[in-house]
Amino acid sequence: MGDPKFSRAKFERPSHPWEAERIKAENELLKKYGLKNKKELWRSQYVLRRFRQRARELQARVRTGDKQAEKEREQLLRRLGRLGLLPLEGTTLDDVLALDVEAILSRRLQTLTFLKGLAFTPRQARQFIVHGHVSIAGRRVTIPGILVSRTEENGISYDERSAISSDLHPVRQTGQIPTPPPAEGGEDEGPDLSGDEPAAPGPDSGAKEA
């Protein structure tokens, strides 16, 4: 377990700091999911790496006929199913190895808050969460990066103690908070996080025609 006073890092930095393709891909993910910095991305990659490492270990043990490995495999698949990373039934360890980092990022509270239509952009969703405007099943949560399970997903809403929970709040007015984007494309496509704010009306938009 280690000394609780000396917490271990929850992410690993890239082995080479200057790789143009990796940096470009990371910047695109930061923009798409509204992440604060690359540490949040590396933390998600670390979580995925642990799941994949566990799956590879269990695959090797299952081939030898280890009964305990069979139980641990089912436990791992059920856990990933509860987190929404895999379907609840009909999955194998190969499905765990096929996961990518966007599967982890799509289960973050910040992403789900935006997809449920509680914020206009992923960055605004992060602001709402950090400022205490979002709750899960009535419990206020201020950590944008927690992974939300399937059972908790339906409980995401505005916190009842927040001013935004009132329908009369300016942010809640028609056109300010969009409806959740429709699910388009196949299951392999990531969530649509292109929540661009509409352009502000020009000075002549309200002028009457001569």
VOPAGU-2260 file (C-alpha; in pm, 1 decimal, decimal comma):
REM VOPAGU-2260
SITE   aa  ch    i         X         Y         Z
SITE  MET   A    0       0,0       0,0       0,0
SITE  GLY   A    1     280,0     238,9      77,0
SITE  ASP   A    2     299,6     534,5     309,3
SITE  PRO   A    3     -21,3     741,5     276,0
SITE  LYS   A    4     181,1    1058,3     328,6
SITE  PHE   A    5     373,1     995,7       6,2
SITE  SER   A    6     120,0     938,4    -270,1
SITE  ARG   A    7     241,3     782,9    -590,8
SITE  ALA   A    8     198,5     941,4    -931,5
SITE  LYS   A    9    -117,7     839,8   -1111,9
SITE  PHE   A   10      29,9     896,2   -1457,9
SITE  GLU   A   11     344,3     836,8   -1658,5
SITE  ARG   A   12     510,6    1097,0   -1874,8
SITE  PRO   A   13     601,3    1011,1   -2235,2
SITE  SER   A   14     943,9     853,8   -2272,9
SITE  HIS   A   15    1037,8    1109,8   -2538,9
SITE  PRO   A   16     918,4    1469,1   -2481,9
SITE  TRP   A   17     937,4    1589,1   -2844,2
SITE  GLU   A   18     735,3    1377,3   -3085,0
SITE  ALA   A   19     538,1    1582,9   -3333,6
SITE  GLU   A   20     269,2    1323,7   -3410,8
SITE  ARG   A   21     207,9    1240,0   -3044,3
SITE  ILE   A   22     193,3    1607,2   -2945,6
SITE  LYS   A   23     -54,1    1680,3   -3225,9
SITE  ALA   A   24    -276,2    1387,6   -3123,7
SITE  GLU   A   25    -264,5    1493,8   -2757,0
SITE  ASN   A   26    -356,6    1852,3   -2839,6
SITE  GLU   A   27    -657,4    1732,4   -3041,5
SITE  LEU   A   28    -780,2    1523,1   -2746,3
SITE  LEU   A   29    -727,2    1814,8   -2506,4
SITE  LYS   A   30    -941,7    2035,7   -2727,5
SITE  LYS   A   31   -1207,9    1773,0   -2795,2
SITE  TYR   A   32   -1265,2    1675,6   -2431,6
SITE  GLY   A   33   -1188,5    2014,4   -2271,9
SITE  LEU   A   34    -901,5    1885,4   -2058,7
SITE  LYS   A   35    -710,8    2130,4   -1842,0
SITE  ASN   A   36    -363,4    1995,7   -1919,9
SITE  LYS   A   37    -186,1    1689,3   -2051,0
SITE  LYS   A   38    -157,4    1537,4   -1704,9
SITE  GLU   A   39    -529,5    1462,5   -1720,9
SITE  LEU   A   40    -478,1    1286,1   -2054,5
SITE  TRP   A   41    -177,3    1093,3   -1922,6
SITE  ARG   A   42    -382,3     990,5   -1618,7
SITE  SER   A   43    -648,5     841,7   -1845,8
SITE  GLN   A   44    -378,9     665,7   -2046,4
SITE  TYR   A   45    -237,9     526,9   -1721,3
SITE  VAL   A   46    -580,3     388,3   -1622,1
SITE  LEU   A   47    -616,7     226,1   -1964,3
SITE  ARG   A   48    -265,0      85,0   -1944,9
SITE  ARG   A   49    -342,1     -80,5   -1611,3
SITE  PHE   A   50    -657,2    -243,8   -1749,1
SITE  ARG   A   51    -474,9    -370,7   -2056,1
SITE  GLN   A   52    -183,6    -499,2   -1849,0
SITE  ARG   A   53    -424,4    -684,4   -1623,1
SITE  ALA   A   54    -598,7    -837,6   -1925,2
SITE  ARG   A   55    -270,6    -964,9   -2070,3
SITE  GLU   A   56    -172,1   -1123,9   -1739,0
SITE  LEU   A   57    -508,0   -1299,0   -1710,6
SITE  GLN   A   58    -488,9   -1423,2   -2068,2
SITE  ALA   A   59    -159,6   -1594,8   -1994,2
SITE  ARG   A   60    -293,2   -1750,8   -1673,2
SITE  VAL   A   61    -618,6   -1867,2   -1832,4
SITE  ARG   A   62    -424,2   -2057,8   -2098,5
SITE  THR   A   63    -259,9   -2263,5   -1824,1
SITE  GLY   A   64    -600,6   -2364,4   -1681,9
SITE  ASP   A   65    -579,7   -2148,3   -1368,7
SITE  LYS   A   66    -927,7   -2151,2   -1210,0
SITE  GLN   A   67    -855,2   -1840,7   -1004,9
SITE  ALA   A   68    -768,1   -1657,0   -1325,2
SITE  GLU   A   69   -1109,9   -1748,7   -1463,5
SITE  LYS   A   70   -1277,6   -1582,1   -1165,2
SITE  GLU   A   71   -1056,7   -1274,7   -1189,9
SITE  ARG   A   72   -1128,2   -1248,0   -1562,0
SITE  GLU   A   73   -1504,1   -1241,4   -1497,9
SITE  GLN   A   74   -1454,6    -983,6   -1223,4
SITE  LEU   A   75   -1251,5    -759,9   -1455,7
SITE  LEU   A   76   -1507,1    -783,6   -1736,4
SITE  ARG   A   77   -1795,4    -709,8   -1497,3
SITE  ARG   A   78   -1609,6    -410,9   -1356,7
SITE  LEU   A   79   -1545,7    -265,8   -1701,8
SITE  GLY   A   80   -1908,3    -333,7   -1789,6
SITE  ARG   A   81   -2028,6    -141,7   -1484,8
SITE  LEU   A   82   -1802,7     149,3   -1581,9
SITE  GLY   A   83   -1954,9     156,6   -1928,5
SITE  LEU   A   84   -1624,9      78,2   -2099,6
SITE  LEU   A   85   -1754,3    -255,6   -2232,0
SITE  PRO   A   86   -2095,8    -413,6   -2292,8
SITE  LEU   A   87   -2240,1    -593,9   -1994,3
SITE  GLU   A   88   -2244,2    -931,1   -2166,4
SITE  GLY   A   89   -2057,3   -1118,7   -2436,6
SITE  THR   A   90   -1715,7    -958,4   -2383,7
SITE  THR   A   91   -1370,5   -1114,8   -2370,0
SITE  LEU   A   92   -1023,5   -1006,3   -2268,8
SITE  ASP   A   93    -955,7    -923,5   -2633,7
SITE  ASP   A   94   -1218,1    -650,1   -2602,3
SITE  VAL   A   95   -1021,6    -503,5   -2311,8
SITE  LEU   A   96    -706,6    -496,8   -2521,8
SITE  ALA   A   97    -899,2    -320,6   -2800,6
SITE  LEU   A   98    -993,7     -23,8   -2578,9
SITE  ASP   A   99    -837,8     313,3   -2651,6
SITE  VAL   A  100    -790,4     623,5   -2439,7
SITE  GLU   A  101   -1105,9     786,0   -2577,3
SITE  ALA   A  102   -1309,0     509,2   -2415,6
SITE  ILE   A  103   -1177,3     630,5   -2079,2
SITE  LEU   A  104   -1221,2     999,5   -2161,4
SITE  SER   A  105   -1582,1     945,2   -2270,7
SITE  ARG   A  106   -1673,0     812,2   -1923,8
SITE  ARG   A  107   -1542,0    1114,8   -1734,8
SITE  LEU   A  108   -1796,5    1324,6   -1548,5
SITE  GLN   A  109   -1696,0    1630,4   -1750,4
SITE  THR   A  110   -1773,9    1457,6   -2080,1
SITE  LEU   A  111   -2103,8    1308,5   -1963,5
SITE  THR   A  112   -2216,6    1641,6   -1818,6
SITE  PHE   A  113   -2176,0    1799,9   -2160,8
SITE  LEU   A  114   -2336,0    1509,7   -2347,3
SITE  LYS   A  115   -2642,4    1524,0   -2119,2
SITE  GLY   A  116   -2696,2    1886,1   -2223,5
SITE  LEU   A  117   -2606,9    2046,5   -1890,2
SITE  ALA   A  118   -2335,3    2263,7   -2045,4
SITE  PHE   A  119   -2275,0    2424,6   -2380,6
SITE  THR   A  120   -1913,7    2309,3   -2421,4
SITE  PRO   A  121   -1686,8    2057,1   -2245,2
SITE  ARG   A  122   -1494,7    2344,4   -2089,5
SITE  GLN   A  123   -1813,2    2495,7   -1952,2
SITE  ALA   A  124   -1902,4    2153,0   -1813,4
SITE  ARG   A  125   -1570,1    2151,7   -1632,0
SITE  GLN   A  126   -1641,2    2496,6   -1490,3
SITE  PHE   A  127   -1983,6    2389,8   -1364,6
SITE  ILE   A  128   -1837,7    2081,5   -1194,0
SITE  VAL   A  129   -1545,3    2259,3   -1029,4
SITE  HIS   A  130   -1775,2    2536,1    -902,5
SITE  GLY   A  131   -2013,1    2284,3    -745,0
SITE  HIS   A  132   -2308,4    2311,7    -982,4
SITE  VAL   A  133   -2325,8    1939,6   -1074,3
SITE  SER   A  134   -2427,9    1644,0    -860,9
SITE  ILE   A  135   -2460,0    1268,7    -905,0
SITE  ALA   A  136   -2770,1    1120,5    -744,2
SITE  GLY   A  137   -2801,3    1426,8    -521,2
SITE  ARG   A  138   -2435,9    1421,7    -410,7
SITE  ARG   A  139   -2232,7    1722,5    -518,5
SITE  VAL   A  140   -1917,1    1624,5    -708,7
SITE  THR   A  141   -1640,5    1873,1    -789,3
SITE  ILE   A  142   -1394,1    1639,5    -963,4
SITE  PRO   A  143   -1430,8    1653,2   -1343,7
SITE  GLY   A  144   -1214,1    1347,1   -1406,7
SITE  ILE   A  145   -1393,8    1077,2   -1208,4
SITE  LEU   A  146   -1523,7     781,5   -1408,1
SITE  VAL   A  147   -1902,6     753,8   -1391,1
SITE  SER   A  148   -2059,9     408,2   -1381,4
SITE  ARG   A  149   -2369,6     305,8   -1576,0
SITE  THR   A  150   -2590,6     324,3   -1266,9
SITE  GLU   A  151   -2464,2     672,5   -1175,9
SITE  GLU   A  152   -2489,4     814,1   -1526,6
SITE  ASN   A  153   -2865,2     875,7   -1510,8
SITE  GLY   A  154   -2822,2    1062,4   -1181,6
SITE  ILE   A  155   -2610,6    1343,5   -1327,2
SITE  SER   A  156   -2793,8    1674,0   -1287,4
SITE  TYR   A  157   -2759,7    2025,6   -1154,1
SITE  ASP   A  158   -2705,6    2035,0    -779,9
SITE  GLU   A  159   -3024,3    2145,8    -603,0
SITE  ARG   A  160   -2823,6    2397,5    -397,3
SITE  SER   A  161   -2685,8    2561,7    -713,2
SITE  ALA   A  162   -2838,4    2875,6    -858,5
SITE  ILE   A  163   -2823,4    2714,2   -1203,7
SITE  SER   A  164   -3077,7    2454,2   -1092,3
SITE  SER   A  165   -3344,6    2722,9   -1125,8
SITE  ASP   A  166   -3515,5    2741,0   -1463,4
SITE  LEU   A  167   -3506,4    3120,9   -1435,5
SITE  HIS   A  168   -3127,0    3134,7   -1427,8
SITE  PRO   A  169   -2988,9    3320,7   -1735,3
SITE  VAL   A  170   -2778,5    3020,9   -1835,3
SITE  ARG   A  171   -3092,3    2805,3   -1851,2
SITE  GLN   A  172   -3275,9    3036,1   -2090,3
SITE  THR   A  173   -3376,0    2903,5   -2431,1
SITE  GLY   A  174   -3076,9    2869,3   -2659,9
SITE  GLN   A  175   -2814,8    2893,9   -2387,4
SITE  ILE   A  176   -2790,4    2524,8   -2295,1
SITE  PRO   A  177   -2826,0    2290,1   -2593,4
SITE  THR   A  178   -3000,9    1957,9   -2602,2
SITE  PRO   A  179   -2780,0    1646,7   -2589,9
SITE  PRO   A  180   -2633,5    1571,4   -2934,3
SITE  PRO   A  181   -2801,4    1281,0   -3114,7
SITE  ALA   A  182   -2617,0     950,7   -3139,6
SITE  GLU   A  183   -2500,2     920,9   -3497,1
SITE  GLY   A  184   -2269,7     671,9   -3665,9
SITE  GLY   A  185   -2151,5     335,9   -3538,5
SITE  GLU   A  186   -2064,1     231,3   -3188,2
SITE  ASP   A  187   -1692,7     267,2   -3257,0
SITE  GLU   A  188   -1723,6     642,7   -3308,8
SITE  GLY   A  189   -1645,8     865,6   -3014,5
SITE  PRO   A  190   -1892,6    1113,6   -2867,8
SITE  ASP   A  191   -1958,9    1435,6   -3054,8
SITE  LEU   A  192   -1788,4    1701,3   -2845,6
SITE  SER   A  193   -1779,2    1978,6   -3101,7
SITE  GLY   A  194   -1982,9    2214,1   -2886,9
SITE  ASP   A  195   -1889,0    2540,9   -3050,6
SITE  GLU   A  196   -2067,0    2842,6   -2916,5
SITE  PRO   A  197   -2274,8    3038,5   -3170,1
SITE  ALA   A  198   -2130,2    3361,8   -3296,2
SITE  ALA   A  199   -2245,9    3674,5   -3119,7
SITE  PRO   A  200   -2494,9    3884,1   -3319,4
SITE  GLY   A  201   -2345,1    4177,4   -3503,1
SITE  PRO   A  202   -2426,2    4539,0   -3426,0
SITE  ASP   A  203   -2653,4    4563,6   -3732,6
SITE  SER   A  204   -2845,0    4242,5   -3670,2
SITE  GLY   A  205   -3123,9    4415,3   -3485,6
SITE  ALA   A  206   -3142,6    4722,1   -3709,0
SITE  LYS   A  207   -3455,4    4770,9   -3913,6
SITE  GLU   A  208   -3433,0    4772,8   -4290,1
SITE  ALA   A  209   -3462,3    5112,6   -4447,9
